[in-house]
Amino acid sequence: MKNMLLWIVKLAAAVILIQTLYFKFSGAEESVYIFSTLGMEPYGRIGSGIVELIAALLLLVPRTALLGALLGAGTMAGALASHLLFLGIEVKNDGGTLFILAIITLLCCLVVIYNQKDKISDLMHFKL
């Protein structure tokens, strides 16, 4: 049961991360607005999309899930900080959807990190 719940948490984080890629890579109005406001358009938009893709893929592989969760948590912490400091919770009348998705993804990644906390020291010696 515990393994199934952990897979659901990993899958939820990965799906949210992957779902946002279309908007980042296609140059959707909201994404361009966000990264223009942050002074990081287009490199920040595309770069964060690449990082989120890598995090999602790493999350889905058992051997690299901890690394993916750490990367995902760091990325979502940055996204939440951007919302709180520069963008606001609601962006372009989205009702706070992006903010809420970032919180959900961060929480899912933190659950994975907590679940695999005993493997954190192994990252120092990690080899693919």
PyMOL CGO cylinders between C-alpha atoms (Angstrom):
from pymol import cmd
from pymol.cgo import CYLINDER

trace = [
    CYLINDER, 0.00, 0.00, 0.00, 2.81, 2.40, 0.93, 0.3, 1, 1, 1, 1, 1, 1,
    CYLINDER, 2.81, 2.40, 0.93, 4.56, 1.77, -2.40, 0.3, 1, 1, 1, 1, 1, 1,
    CYLINDER, 4.56, 1.77, -2.40, 1.35, 2.42, -4.33, 0.3, 1, 1, 1, 1, 1, 1,
    CYLINDER, 1.35, 2.42, -4.33, 0.79, 5.73, -2.53, 0.3, 1, 1, 1, 1, 1, 1,
    CYLINDER, 0.79, 5.73, -2.53, 4.38, 6.74, -3.20, 0.3, 1, 1, 1, 1, 1, 1,
    CYLINDER, 4.38, 6.74, -3.20, 3.94, 5.98, -6.90, 0.3, 1, 1, 1, 1, 1, 1,
    CYLINDER, 3.94, 5.98, -6.90, 0.77, 8.08, -6.96, 0.3, 1, 1, 1, 1, 1, 1,
    CYLINDER, 0.77, 8.08, -6.96, 2.66, 10.98, -5.36, 0.3, 1, 1, 1, 1, 1, 1,
    CYLINDER, 2.66, 10.98, -5.36, 5.55, 10.64, -7.85, 0.3, 1, 1, 1, 1, 1, 1,
    CYLINDER, 5.55, 10.64, -7.85, 3.15, 10.38, -10.77, 0.3, 1, 1, 1, 1, 1, 1,
    CYLINDER, 3.15, 10.38, -10.77, 1.17, 13.43, -9.62, 0.3, 1, 1, 1, 1, 1, 1,
    CYLINDER, 1.17, 13.43, -9.62, 4.34, 15.54, -9.45, 0.3, 1, 1, 1, 1, 1, 1,
    CYLINDER, 4.34, 15.54, -9.45, 5.59, 14.25, -12.80, 0.3, 1, 1, 1, 1, 1, 1,
    CYLINDER, 5.59, 14.25, -12.80, 2.25, 14.83, -14.55, 0.3, 1, 1, 1, 1, 1, 1,
    CYLINDER, 2.25, 14.83, -14.55, 2.04, 18.41, -13.29, 0.3, 1, 1, 1, 1, 1, 1,
    CYLINDER, 2.04, 18.41, -13.29, 5.64, 19.10, -14.33, 0.3, 1, 1, 1, 1, 1, 1,
    CYLINDER, 5.64, 19.10, -14.33, 5.13, 17.57, -17.78, 0.3, 1, 1, 1, 1, 1, 1,
    CYLINDER, 5.13, 17.57, -17.78, 1.73, 19.23, -18.32, 0.3, 1, 1, 1, 1, 1, 1,
    CYLINDER, 1.73, 19.23, -18.32, 3.24, 22.69, -18.01, 0.3, 1, 1, 1, 1, 1, 1,
    CYLINDER, 3.24, 22.69, -18.01, 5.89, 21.98, -20.66, 0.3, 1, 1, 1, 1, 1, 1,
    CYLINDER, 5.89, 21.98, -20.66, 3.50, 22.58, -23.55, 0.3, 1, 1, 1, 1, 1, 1,
    CYLINDER, 3.50, 22.58, -23.55, 2.91, 26.14, -22.38, 0.3, 1, 1, 1, 1, 1, 1,
    CYLINDER, 2.91, 26.14, -22.38, 6.59, 26.86, -21.80, 0.3, 1, 1, 1, 1, 1, 1,
    CYLINDER, 6.59, 26.86, -21.80, 7.88, 25.35, -25.03, 0.3, 1, 1, 1, 1, 1, 1,
    CYLINDER, 7.88, 25.35, -25.03, 5.09, 26.72, -27.23, 0.3, 1, 1, 1, 1, 1, 1,
    CYLINDER, 5.09, 26.72, -27.23, 5.53, 30.27, -25.96, 0.3, 1, 1, 1, 1, 1, 1,
    CYLINDER, 5.53, 30.27, -25.96, 2.02, 30.52, -24.56, 0.3, 1, 1, 1, 1, 1, 1,
    CYLINDER, 2.02, 30.52, -24.56, 0.94, 34.02, -23.56, 0.3, 1, 1, 1, 1, 1, 1,
    CYLINDER, 0.94, 34.02, -23.56, 0.90, 33.25, -19.83, 0.3, 1, 1, 1, 1, 1, 1,
    CYLINDER, 0.90, 33.25, -19.83, 4.40, 31.77, -19.85, 0.3, 1, 1, 1, 1, 1, 1,
    CYLINDER, 4.40, 31.77, -19.85, 5.82, 34.64, -21.86, 0.3, 1, 1, 1, 1, 1, 1,
    CYLINDER, 5.82, 34.64, -21.86, 4.16, 37.10, -19.48, 0.3, 1, 1, 1, 1, 1, 1,
    CYLINDER, 4.16, 37.10, -19.48, 5.55, 35.34, -16.40, 0.3, 1, 1, 1, 1, 1, 1,
    CYLINDER, 5.55, 35.34, -16.40, 9.12, 35.17, -17.63, 0.3, 1, 1, 1, 1, 1, 1,
    CYLINDER, 9.12, 35.17, -17.63, 8.99, 38.68, -19.12, 0.3, 1, 1, 1, 1, 1, 1,
    CYLINDER, 8.99, 38.68, -19.12, 7.88, 39.98, -15.72, 0.3, 1, 1, 1, 1, 1, 1,
    CYLINDER, 7.88, 39.98, -15.72, 10.81, 38.15, -14.15, 0.3, 1, 1, 1, 1, 1, 1,
    CYLINDER, 10.81, 38.15, -14.15, 13.20, 39.52, -16.81, 0.3, 1, 1, 1, 1, 1, 1,
    CYLINDER, 13.20, 39.52, -16.81, 14.05, 35.99, -17.97, 0.3, 1, 1, 1, 1, 1, 1,
    CYLINDER, 14.05, 35.99, -17.97, 12.22, 35.64, -21.28, 0.3, 1, 1, 1, 1, 1, 1,
    CYLINDER, 12.22, 35.64, -21.28, 12.89, 33.43, -23.30, 0.3, 1, 1, 1, 1, 1, 1,
    CYLINDER, 12.89, 33.43, -23.30, 15.88, 31.74, -21.66, 0.3, 1, 1, 1, 1, 1, 1,
    CYLINDER, 15.88, 31.74, -21.66, 14.30, 31.32, -18.22, 0.3, 1, 1, 1, 1, 1, 1,
    CYLINDER, 14.30, 31.32, -18.22, 11.10, 29.93, -19.72, 0.3, 1, 1, 1, 1, 1, 1,
    CYLINDER, 11.10, 29.93, -19.72, 12.87, 27.37, -21.89, 0.3, 1, 1, 1, 1, 1, 1,
    CYLINDER, 12.87, 27.37, -21.89, 15.52, 26.59, -19.28, 0.3, 1, 1, 1, 1, 1, 1,
    CYLINDER, 15.52, 26.59, -19.28, 13.00, 25.99, -16.52, 0.3, 1, 1, 1, 1, 1, 1,
    CYLINDER, 13.00, 25.99, -16.52, 11.02, 23.80, -18.91, 0.3, 1, 1, 1, 1, 1, 1,
    CYLINDER, 11.02, 23.80, -18.91, 14.09, 21.66, -19.54, 0.3, 1, 1, 1, 1, 1, 1,
    CYLINDER, 14.09, 21.66, -19.54, 14.80, 21.40, -15.81, 0.3, 1, 1, 1, 1, 1, 1,
    CYLINDER, 14.80, 21.40, -15.81, 11.17, 20.42, -15.12, 0.3, 1, 1, 1, 1, 1, 1,
    CYLINDER, 11.17, 20.42, -15.12, 11.28, 17.78, -17.86, 0.3, 1, 1, 1, 1, 1, 1,
    CYLINDER, 11.28, 17.78, -17.86, 14.45, 16.28, -16.38, 0.3, 1, 1, 1, 1, 1, 1,
    CYLINDER, 14.45, 16.28, -16.38, 12.93, 16.35, -12.86, 0.3, 1, 1, 1, 1, 1, 1,
    CYLINDER, 12.93, 16.35, -12.86, 9.76, 14.60, -14.07, 0.3, 1, 1, 1, 1, 1, 1,
    CYLINDER, 9.76, 14.60, -14.07, 11.68, 11.87, -15.85, 0.3, 1, 1, 1, 1, 1, 1,
    CYLINDER, 11.68, 11.87, -15.85, 13.98, 11.31, -12.88, 0.3, 1, 1, 1, 1, 1, 1,
    CYLINDER, 13.98, 11.31, -12.88, 10.97, 11.07, -10.55, 0.3, 1, 1, 1, 1, 1, 1,
    CYLINDER, 10.97, 11.07, -10.55, 9.54, 8.19, -12.57, 0.3, 1, 1, 1, 1, 1, 1,
    CYLINDER, 9.54, 8.19, -12.57, 12.69, 6.03, -12.40, 0.3, 1, 1, 1, 1, 1, 1,
    CYLINDER, 12.69, 6.03, -12.40, 13.02, 4.35, -8.99, 0.3, 1, 1, 1, 1, 1, 1,
    CYLINDER, 13.02, 4.35, -8.99, 16.81, 4.66, -8.90, 0.3, 1, 1, 1, 1, 1, 1,
    CYLINDER, 16.81, 4.66, -8.90, 16.70, 8.41, -9.63, 0.3, 1, 1, 1, 1, 1, 1,
    CYLINDER, 16.70, 8.41, -9.63, 13.44, 9.39, -7.94, 0.3, 1, 1, 1, 1, 1, 1,
    CYLINDER, 13.44, 9.39, -7.94, 15.17, 11.13, -5.04, 0.3, 1, 1, 1, 1, 1, 1,
    CYLINDER, 15.17, 11.13, -5.04, 17.26, 13.22, -7.40, 0.3, 1, 1, 1, 1, 1, 1,
    CYLINDER, 17.26, 13.22, -7.40, 14.13, 14.13, -9.39, 0.3, 1, 1, 1, 1, 1, 1,
    CYLINDER, 14.13, 14.13, -9.39, 12.29, 15.06, -6.22, 0.3, 1, 1, 1, 1, 1, 1,
    CYLINDER, 12.29, 15.06, -6.22, 15.15, 17.29, -5.06, 0.3, 1, 1, 1, 1, 1, 1,
    CYLINDER, 15.15, 17.29, -5.06, 15.28, 18.98, -8.47, 0.3, 1, 1, 1, 1, 1, 1,
    CYLINDER, 15.28, 18.98, -8.47, 11.50, 19.32, -8.58, 0.3, 1, 1, 1, 1, 1, 1,
    CYLINDER, 11.50, 19.32, -8.58, 11.31, 20.72, -5.05, 0.3, 1, 1, 1, 1, 1, 1,
    CYLINDER, 11.31, 20.72, -5.05, 14.01, 23.29, -5.81, 0.3, 1, 1, 1, 1, 1, 1,
    CYLINDER, 14.01, 23.29, -5.81, 12.29, 24.34, -9.01, 0.3, 1, 1, 1, 1, 1, 1,
    CYLINDER, 12.29, 24.34, -9.01, 8.92, 24.66, -7.30, 0.3, 1, 1, 1, 1, 1, 1,
    CYLINDER, 8.92, 24.66, -7.30, 10.46, 26.62, -4.42, 0.3, 1, 1, 1, 1, 1, 1,
    CYLINDER, 10.46, 26.62, -4.42, 11.75, 29.07, -7.02, 0.3, 1, 1, 1, 1, 1, 1,
    CYLINDER, 11.75, 29.07, -7.02, 8.36, 29.22, -8.72, 0.3, 1, 1, 1, 1, 1, 1,
    CYLINDER, 8.36, 29.22, -8.72, 6.59, 29.90, -5.42, 0.3, 1, 1, 1, 1, 1, 1,
    CYLINDER, 6.59, 29.90, -5.42, 9.12, 32.57, -4.49, 0.3, 1, 1, 1, 1, 1, 1,
    CYLINDER, 9.12, 32.57, -4.49, 8.54, 34.22, -7.88, 0.3, 1, 1, 1, 1, 1, 1,
    CYLINDER, 8.54, 34.22, -7.88, 4.81, 34.21, -7.28, 0.3, 1, 1, 1, 1, 1, 1,
    CYLINDER, 4.81, 34.21, -7.28, 5.08, 35.62, -3.78, 0.3, 1, 1, 1, 1, 1, 1,
    CYLINDER, 5.08, 35.62, -3.78, 7.72, 38.26, -4.56, 0.3, 1, 1, 1, 1, 1, 1,
    CYLINDER, 7.72, 38.26, -4.56, 6.97, 39.40, -8.12, 0.3, 1, 1, 1, 1, 1, 1,
    CYLINDER, 6.97, 39.40, -8.12, 3.96, 37.84, -9.83, 0.3, 1, 1, 1, 1, 1, 1,
    CYLINDER, 3.96, 37.84, -9.83, 1.28, 37.53, -7.19, 0.3, 1, 1, 1, 1, 1, 1,
    CYLINDER, 1.28, 37.53, -7.19, -0.72, 34.41, -6.48, 0.3, 1, 1, 1, 1, 1, 1,
    CYLINDER, -0.72, 34.41, -6.48, -3.06, 34.99, -9.40, 0.3, 1, 1, 1, 1, 1, 1,
    CYLINDER, -3.06, 34.99, -9.40, -1.43, 35.42, -12.82, 0.3, 1, 1, 1, 1, 1, 1,
    CYLINDER, -1.43, 35.42, -12.82, -3.45, 36.65, -15.80, 0.3, 1, 1, 1, 1, 1, 1,
    CYLINDER, -3.45, 36.65, -15.80, -6.77, 35.80, -14.11, 0.3, 1, 1, 1, 1, 1, 1,
    CYLINDER, -6.77, 35.80, -14.11, -5.90, 32.12, -13.63, 0.3, 1, 1, 1, 1, 1, 1,
    CYLINDER, -5.90, 32.12, -13.63, -7.53, 32.03, -10.20, 0.3, 1, 1, 1, 1, 1, 1,
    CYLINDER, -7.53, 32.03, -10.20, -4.22, 31.03, -8.62, 0.3, 1, 1, 1, 1, 1, 1,
    CYLINDER, -4.22, 31.03, -8.62, -4.06, 27.75, -10.54, 0.3, 1, 1, 1, 1, 1, 1,
    CYLINDER, -4.06, 27.75, -10.54, -0.33, 27.94, -11.28, 0.3, 1, 1, 1, 1, 1, 1,
    CYLINDER, -0.33, 27.94, -11.28, 0.41, 28.83, -7.66, 0.3, 1, 1, 1, 1, 1, 1,
    CYLINDER, 0.41, 28.83, -7.66, -1.69, 25.91, -6.38, 0.3, 1, 1, 1, 1, 1, 1,
    CYLINDER, -1.69, 25.91, -6.38, -0.08, 23.47, -8.85, 0.3, 1, 1, 1, 1, 1, 1,
    CYLINDER, -0.08, 23.47, -8.85, 3.37, 24.61, -7.67, 0.3, 1, 1, 1, 1, 1, 1,
    CYLINDER, 3.37, 24.61, -7.67, 2.36, 23.98, -4.04, 0.3, 1, 1, 1, 1, 1, 1,
    CYLINDER, 2.36, 23.98, -4.04, 0.99, 20.52, -4.88, 0.3, 1, 1, 1, 1, 1, 1,
    CYLINDER, 0.99, 20.52, -4.88, 4.14, 19.62, -6.83, 0.3, 1, 1, 1, 1, 1, 1,
    CYLINDER, 4.14, 19.62, -6.83, 6.39, 20.89, -4.04, 0.3, 1, 1, 1, 1, 1, 1,
    CYLINDER, 6.39, 20.89, -4.04, 4.47, 18.85, -1.45, 0.3, 1, 1, 1, 1, 1, 1,
    CYLINDER, 4.47, 18.85, -1.45, 4.63, 15.72, -3.60, 0.3, 1, 1, 1, 1, 1, 1,
    CYLINDER, 4.63, 15.72, -3.60, 8.39, 16.16, -4.05, 0.3, 1, 1, 1, 1, 1, 1,
    CYLINDER, 8.39, 16.16, -4.05, 8.83, 16.70, -0.32, 0.3, 1, 1, 1, 1, 1, 1,
    CYLINDER, 8.83, 16.70, -0.32, 6.95, 13.45, 0.38, 0.3, 1, 1, 1, 1, 1, 1,
    CYLINDER, 6.95, 13.45, 0.38, 9.33, 11.59, -1.94, 0.3, 1, 1, 1, 1, 1, 1,
    CYLINDER, 9.33, 11.59, -1.94, 12.35, 13.24, -0.32, 0.3, 1, 1, 1, 1, 1, 1,
    CYLINDER, 12.35, 13.24, -0.32, 11.10, 12.35, 3.16, 0.3, 1, 1, 1, 1, 1, 1,
    CYLINDER, 11.10, 12.35, 3.16, 10.37, 8.80, 2.09, 0.3, 1, 1, 1, 1, 1, 1,
    CYLINDER, 10.37, 8.80, 2.09, 13.90, 8.41, 0.74, 0.3, 1, 1, 1, 1, 1, 1,
    CYLINDER, 13.90, 8.41, 0.74, 15.75, 10.55, 3.27, 0.3, 1, 1, 1, 1, 1, 1,
    CYLINDER, 15.75, 10.55, 3.27, 18.03, 7.65, 4.15, 0.3, 1, 1, 1, 1, 1, 1,
    CYLINDER, 18.03, 7.65, 4.15, 19.37, 7.69, 0.56, 0.3, 1, 1, 1, 1, 1, 1,
    CYLINDER, 19.37, 7.69, 0.56, 20.39, 11.35, 0.57, 0.3, 1, 1, 1, 1, 1, 1,
    CYLINDER, 20.39, 11.35, 0.57, 23.96, 10.55, 1.60, 0.3, 1, 1, 1, 1, 1, 1,
    CYLINDER, 23.96, 10.55, 1.60, 24.16, 8.11, -1.33, 0.3, 1, 1, 1, 1, 1, 1,
    CYLINDER, 24.16, 8.11, -1.33, 23.78, 11.03, -3.76, 0.3, 1, 1, 1, 1, 1, 1,
    CYLINDER, 23.78, 11.03, -3.76, 27.37, 12.01, -3.03, 0.3, 1, 1, 1, 1, 1, 1,
    CYLINDER, 27.37, 12.01, -3.03, 28.44, 8.78, -4.73, 0.3, 1, 1, 1, 1, 1, 1,
    CYLINDER, 28.44, 8.78, -4.73, 25.71, 8.64, -7.39, 0.3, 1, 1, 1, 1, 1, 1,
    CYLINDER, 25.71, 8.64, -7.39, 26.52, 7.15, -10.79, 0.3, 1, 1, 1, 1, 1, 1,
    CYLINDER, 26.52, 7.15, -10.79, 24.08, 6.61, -13.63, 0.3, 1, 1, 1, 1, 1, 1,
]
cmd.load_cgo(trace, "trace")
